[in-house]
Structure formats: C-alpha cells, structure tokens
Amino acid sequence: MTVGGDPIASVAETPKLTPRVELFEAGADRLRTGVVFPTGHRPGDGPLPVLMDPYGGPGGQRVLAAQSAFLVSQWFADQGFVVVVADGRGTPGRGPRWERTVYGNRGDLPLEDQIVALHAAAQRYPDLNLSRVGIRGWSFGGYLATLAVLRRPDVFHAAVAGAPVTDQRLYDTHWQERYLGHPDLFPQQYDRSSLLADAPNLRRPLIRIHGLLDDNVHPAHTMRLSGALLAAGRPHTVVPLSTATHGPREQIANLLVLEAQFLNNALAQPNGPDEADPPVPPADPPLGRAPVFPGGAHRELGDQSHVGRSRRRVYLWAVVSARDLGFIGRPEARARLTATLTEVQSLKRSSGFLYQWYDTTTGHVIRNPGDIDCAGETTPAFDNCFFISNVDNGWYASGLIVTRQAMPELGRLVDGLLSPMRFGLFYDNRPQRWNEGLELGATGSWPGSRIGL
C-alpha cells in the first residue's frame, strides 16, 4: 500500500500461534464450520471437552480463510479444548435471503445451527466429548452463549458471555426494528428473543463480563438479567470492567485466562491445566501463515493481501482521529484521505455499495480472503462475489460522513461515493432486482451456497 507514491512498510510480526484449523460444511444448510485442535493433537488423543466460539449474528462472519479469524480460538484449544466456530443463519456472506431467515426471532435459528455444527463436528471427529461442552462469545456471541445454557442445558454445560444483549427492547432502535419490527406492533417477537423470562431455567455455570463504559450494549442488559437470576435464586457470576467499553483491550489477556480457568473448572476436565498454574496469556496476534484447508492447500494470507469493506471505514475514522489528536497535521490527513477515497473510486461497486472483499494488489473483488478472483464468476450466486452487506456498507458510509465533516474541501469527492448508495433497497420487504440480477427482499429458508475455500 502506498500514500502519495510512498510505500507504507509492514511491521507485522510472525504470530507465536499457528492455528490448526479444519473447515467443512455442516448439516443440510451447509453451515460454514471451523474446528480448531490443540497444538500437537493427534487423532485418538481424546476425548477432549468442546468449546463453541461463535459470533453467530448479523454483521459478523467468523469462518474465513484468514489467520486472524482463529488465533484466539487456537489459544483456547491449547488450553485443552477442541474449539468449534460456526456461522449460522443470519450471518453475512451468503446473501440477503440467508440474513433474513432470522427476521422476527433473533435466537432460535442461530442456536439451532450451533447445535447442528457441534453434532456434525463430533460425528466427523470422534475425539470430541459431548458430555463436556462450553460456549463463549461477545456481543451477539454473548447473547448466544447465555441463550445456550438457558434454553439448551442438555447440550451446553457452561457459558462465558461478554456484553450480551438480554432485553431486546433496550438495544438500538435502528438495529432492532430491522430484525424484529416495531415493538408496539410485534411485542411477542421481542419477548421471544429476550432472555429475562428464561432466568429461572439456569442450571449450568454462567459467567457474564461487561464493561461499565459500554455505549453499544449498555451494562443495564447484564444488570437486568443478573436481577432476574437473583430473584429466581439461580447462582451466577458477573465480572464488571470499570474502565472498559464494548470491546475491552487493556484487560484482554487476563480476561482470556479468566475464561479458560472458569471453563476448565465448570467442565471438570480430568486432564486439564492445574488451577494453581493458570494458562499463559496469549501473545498479541499479528498475522502469519494461514491454516491448512480442505484438499491440503496452504495459503499465505497476510493482512496486506486483502481488505474488507468495513476496514475502509476504520481507516477513514483513524486518519481523522489522528488529525484531531495531533498525531498528524491537516495536510498529511488530507493527503491520506484523498488517496483512500481515490482508491475506493477505482474499485468495483454495485449501486455505490462495496462488496465483501477486495484483493489489495489488483483491486478486484474476491470471494473470501485468499480465495478466487470474482472476475471469473459469470453466473450470479448467493456468495461474496455478488453479496452486498447493508451493515458493513453503513459503517463505510459513516466513515465517509466523518471524512466530509472533518475535511469539507473533500466534500465533492465524498459525495461522489455517497450519492449512489441507495440504502432503501435493504429496508423493505418488496422484491427488488439488484444490479447483477439477484432478487432482494424475499423471505424464507435459503438452502445455502458453496463455501468458498
């Protein structure tokens, strides 16, 4: 990558962890699933306890051909677990019909898909011990982890939930009404997707972690569920983080150690780490060598090989923030922003919207990081070669708006990128025809598309 013709040197280090990941498709819906084994594991070394490690909700795609997607999962695997990561219905990357399957019910299908992926993994790999299954997650993943032990304690035996949404009425209106409708018109959909009424059903160990400065999922979510659990006489653990927002950074290594200790104790692992000798905190996760994928193919997937649409937003915000904080001057910020916006102008877009992934060398659309160039795809399909994410493009648009506010002189360039973006396409149920001829707005089950690996 260059700015003003000057190359930006990479300072990425080789990670101390090398994820051992095997990817496959689970169940009739061909759920994209990754299984991460402990370093040095050999078939027959089990049985090992299982840790489900999902995000599982809209806007978060976990199962990718990318090293960074599995570094934390590998660290947990090295504490004595087989880690299973699965993208269920409602996650991005498989088209609008797939995302809309969760309309009206945020929990049932995502939870069902985690169970399908778990059982498919156990059938495929006999070393998985289904009598000791934990689940961890953050944000929607925290909601899913809590839901798992409340509604399916027969499958899930312990949960770590970070910043979970527990009462759907307390979360952002613009987000919730997209998936649940107006609460006055569809109260039953909000009730069914919330967790408070399930509090008396808790039978499994549950620890919830929440930053008290969280301005995304307000700490009131954790407090309300804790009150409901206390009223029902159900023991549980709450870890408040006094200086953390939605994504804690400073405490992350110690938090992971805390999670591993909790899970090892809760699942009573016979041969796990000694409690007096806690796991070593994970190293910072710079990217390095990619995992091995089906067919034995190895791929080098450094961060410089691909870029996602939401990372454009992150970079735009970062440059503006660096200018505001005095790290760089206005001329340098303007030059960096101009270079980025000019680069985006050259990328293939659809009605102004960015696709999921681009090759940073050619600027071409690619199906997934390290995957095929979509220029060779001539038949529309519900995969990342044709898929447009409203959530990620909303983030990208927010970066454009911040750029225009910070640099009014770039207004014409920004407006040229913003004006073609017709977000109304995403927010009604009328069938629409996309530029490539794909239909938007249809509801109902989508059988899935071939995983691009």
Secondary structure, 3 states (H helix, E strand, C coil): CEECCEECCCCCCCCCCCCCEEEEEECCCCEEEEEECCCCCCCCCCCEEEEECCCCCCCCCCCCCCHHHCHHHHHHHCCCCEEEEEECCCCCCCCHHHHHCCCCCCCHHHHHHHHHHHHHHHHHCCCEEEEEEEEEEECHHHHHHHHHHHHCCCCCCEEEEECCCCCHHHCCHHHHHHHHCCCCCCHHHHHHHCCHHHHHHCCCCEEEEEECCCCCCCCHHHHHHHHHHHHCCCCCEEEEECCCCCCCCCCHHHHHHHHHHHHHHHCCCCCCCCCCCCCCCCCCCCCCEEEECHHHCEEECCHHHEEEHHHHHHHHHHHHHHHHCCCCCHHHHHHHHHHHHHHHHHCCEECCEECCEEECCCCCEECCCCCCEHHHCCCCCCCCCCCCCHHHHHHHHHHHHHHHHHCHHHHHHHHHHHCCCCHHHHCCCCCEECCCCCEECCCCCCCCCCCCC
